[in-house]
Amino acid sequence: HEVSDIDLLRIKKESHNGIDFFSNFMFFCTKRENKNRWIEKTPENLYHLELIFENWPNAKFIHGIRDFKDTYASWKTKNKGSLKELNVETFVDRVQSSYQGINHLLGTCNKQYIETKYEELVDDPKNTIARILDFLDEPLVDGIENYKGNSDEYRKVKEIIKKESSTSMALQKPIFKSSIGRWKTILSQKEVDIIDSKLGDISRTLGY
């Protein structure tokens, strides 16, 4: 985040605990960039929604969702790092565990929670982004859906973590649709059956 040691130490001294430090740190970065809000996209935030809304009562949670079979197909083809030993049973367990605390929210929308389908974002970026910005009470920027790709994040992430990141690599490309339905050529029938049988109820609730 390009925060100096001096500023970091000052923020730590002004903070009473870890949550307070994180909030002060993000506020510092937001103010420095003359922005009105900050966003934090760690997937594990799903486990901590109660804590998030308790400490940031004005927070808004955007839940990005995707066909579980395509999600697993993506993980399966990467097959490296923390995903190397991942099998379909482990994948199902992770999904069920991550959604356990938010079952009451799935398929709903309120002032603090909204769901956005990956497929809709790819197929109809303008209207999908407009819906998200309306949820955030932010104006729609003309042409925001015309993403052509950017290498800045890829270079920055690679410099910091010293290895390739599939997420930042994808950001170098324009919006592409080739990942939708890719599971049909990647997953075995057994894997499809396991995902459908164990995650089918959640999928239907999410509109799949």
Secondary structure as UniProt FT lines:
FT   HELIX           5..13
FT   HELIX           18..32
FT   TURN            33..34
FT   HELIX           43..48
FT   HELIX           49..55
FT   TURN            57..58
FT   STRAND          61..65
FT   HELIX           68..78
FT   HELIX           81..83
FT   TURN            84..85
FT   HELIX           88..99
FT   HELIX           100..102
FT   TURN            103..107
FT   STRAND          113..117
FT   HELIX           118..123
FT   HELIX           125..135
FT   TURN            136..137
FT   TURN            142..145
FT   HELIX           152..161
FT   HELIX           166..170
FT   TURN            171..172
FT   TURN            178..182
FT   HELIX           183..186
FT   HELIX           189..205
FT   TURN            206..207
//
